[in-house]
């Protein structure tokens, strides 16, 4: 149910982006509702990292989803230069892949050389910065990993997401920090949903989300042309 809720809020966000004028109140409402989706997905990625028995296979599924979603994602965002955006601004799948890599390096018992580990972490953060939600999305996965590991309360988890949001947008773009923080604060609503909405595994449709993410954007893009 939790993942379905995240998918619904994501679709609302993308429908508003595709079909509503950015000056309308409905557009704003739709985009604000959509802010709930990413933290839930970030939480699910952290859960996946903790519980998967095969990290390589888990990452491979996300990689396939990322590649399948890139063209419809670029068309949906429509920033003007399709060819450039296709290669330089990736969908959130790459953000989550980078987060998995960072978690692996942070938790791996292997004794890699500290300099090599630092270089690998630096590369992953740079990679994430060229994808949707960027380092903010990557940090959200890391944050939820530690919230799950240390079994933090809903209040502390909510405060942590709030602090992350304020710090990230204040440091990344001080000129627009106030506006961006207001737009992103609905993400805090994801935390009580994570704590209270049932998170049962889907017995069927094991790969449904991996297909749904690129497919729903592809359908929206087709509808835009008509």
N, C-alpha and C positions, 0 to 999 in steps of 0.2 A: 504493500500500500504506500509506503514512504517513497519508493522510487517512482511509482505511478503519479503521485502528487508532484514530484519534481518534474516529471515529463509534462504534466498539464501546465504548470506554471511556466516552463520553458516554451511551450507552444504558444501560450498567451503572449509572452514577450516577443516571440518571432512574428506572430501575426500582427501585433501592433507595429513592429518595425517595418513590416512589408506593406501594410495596407492603410495605415493611418497617418495623416499629416502630423509632423513633429510638433506643431503648434497647438494641437487639440488636447483637451483634457483626457479623453479616452486613451490617447497615445501615452500620456504620462502615467496613467493608472496601469495600463498594460505593462509598461516597462518596469514600473515599481514592483508589480506582482512578480515579474520575471526575475527580480533580484533574489528571490527565495530559492530558485532552482540550483544555482551554482554551489552554495554551501552544502546542500543535501548531497549533490553528486560528489563533492570533495570528501564528504564524510564517508560515502560509499566506497570511494577509491581507497581511503585509509583503511576501511574495514576489509576491502579486498586484499590489500597488502598484508594485513595481519593474518587473515584466514586462508589465503590461497596456499595450496600444496605445491603449486608450480608457478613461480613468479614469472618465468620466461614465457610460458603459455598465456598467462594473464596479460602481460605486457604486449604480446603479439596480437591478441584480440583487440586491444585498444589501438595498436598501431594500424591494423586493418580498418578499424572504424574511422580513425583519423584521416587516412588516405582517401577513403570513400566519401568522407564529409567535406573535404577541402573545396571542391568545385562548387557545390551548392552553398556552402558557407560564404565563399567569396562573392558569389552572385547575390546572395541575400543581403550582405552588408553593403555591396555596391558603392564603393568609395571612389569610383571614377576610373582607375587604371587596373583593369582586371588582371592583366599579365603580371604586373608588378605585385599586386596584392596576393595573387595566387601563391607566390613564392616567398613573400616576406611577412605576411600576416596570417598565421595558421589558426585553425579552430582549437577549441579547448581540449581536444584529445591530446595535442602536443603538450599542453600545460600539464595534464595529468600524467603523461608519460615521463615528463621531466621530474615531476613530484615523486613518482615511483623510483626513479634513479637516485634522487636525493635521499629518500628514505632508506634505500638499499645501502648507500654509502655511509649513512649515519648509524645504521644498526648492524652492518656486516661485522662479524667477528674477525674477518681477515685483517692481517696486519700490513695493509698497503702503506707505502711510503707516504708520510703526511703531506709532502709537497704534491705528489701525484693525486692524492685524494682531494686536495684543495683545488687543483687544476680541473679535475673532473666535476667538482661541485660548481666551480665558476662557469664551466661550459654549459652545464645544465641550467643554471640561472639565466645565462645569456639566451639560451634556446627558448626558455619559457617567456622571456621578455618579448619575443616575436610571435607570441600566440595570444589567443583570447584570454582576458583577465590577467595575463602575464604573471609576474612574480607574486602578485596578490593572490591569484588562484593557486599557485604552487604553495605559498605559505599557508593557505587555508587547509590544504591537505595535510601538511606537516602539523599544523595546530590541532586538527582533529585526531591525528594519530596519537599525539601525546595526551589529549583529552580522554581518548579511549583507554590508552595504556594506564593512566593514573586515575581513571574513573572519576573525573571531575564532576561536580554538581552542575545542574542546568544553569544556575546563576553564574558560576565561575566561567563556564563555557561561553555563555552569552557575553559576559564582560570581556573575555578574551577576543571574541570575534569583533566586538565593538572597538577595542583598543587597536587590533590589527587594521581595521578599516580606517580609523582616524589617522594612525601613524603612516600607513601606506600612502594615502592620498595627500596628506600634508607634506610628506617628504618628496613624493614623485612630481607633484604639480601644485606648488603653493598658490598660484594665481587662481586655480579652479578648485582648490581644496574644499571650500565651503559647499559649492554646488555638488561636487562628486560625492562628498560624504553624505549629504542629504539624500542623494539618489541611491546610494548603496546601503543606507541604514536599514531598509526593510530586510536585508540579509540576516539581521539578528533574529527575525521571526522564524528562521529555519531551525534555530537551536531548540526551542520548545517542541517544534514538530518532530525533530529527530528524537527527542526524549520520550514523546508521548504517542506518536503515530506508530502503529505496528509495522515492523520491518521484516515481515515473513518472506522467505525465499519463494520465488515463483517455481512451482513444480514443473510447469510447462513453459515453453518460451524462454529457455535458458539464455538464448542469444538475442532476445527480443530488443533490448536496449541498444545493443551494438548495431542492429539494423535500423531501429527507429530513429536514432540521432541523425544519420545522413538522409534517411528516407523522408522524414517530415520536412526537412529543409528543401529537398528536391521537389516535393509536392507543392510547397509554398511558392517556390521560384516559378514552377510551371503555371500556377494559378495567376501569378503576377503578369505573365505574358498574355493572359486572356481576360 
